[in-house]
């Protein structure tokens, strides 16, 4: 298991909502730029995990309408994949599932790239040794 650095904490981007206001939660990751050395123009980025809350404007039998940055967005209540959840705990569970899926997609893409590199290196080696290219018929 990965050991977390002491500064690796989740932020509440907009603070905590008023207890009487019904909200839905979403957890997202964001990259923030940092300056390593301004004189040598070295920059880096650091990821942060942020909990966002959205005010429920209207509730229906199927879900909730939320205020999404000035626009209204509908969120299904009982869907497997929801945009936002009723608690921070649920939102964190969804976030972890999304990031695991993202990781598996990127690993699969990296494997394809590795296979393509191996094919190209093999072809280059064959060309350098003077072997006939069988793919040209």
Secondary structure, 3 states (H helix, E strand, C coil): CCCCCCCCCEEECCCCCCCCCCEEEEEEEEEEEEEEECCCCEEEEEEEEEEEEEEEEEECCCEEEEEECCEEEEEECCCCCCCCECCHHHHHHHHHHHHHHHHHHHHHHHHHHHHHHHHHHHHHHHHHHCCCCHHHC
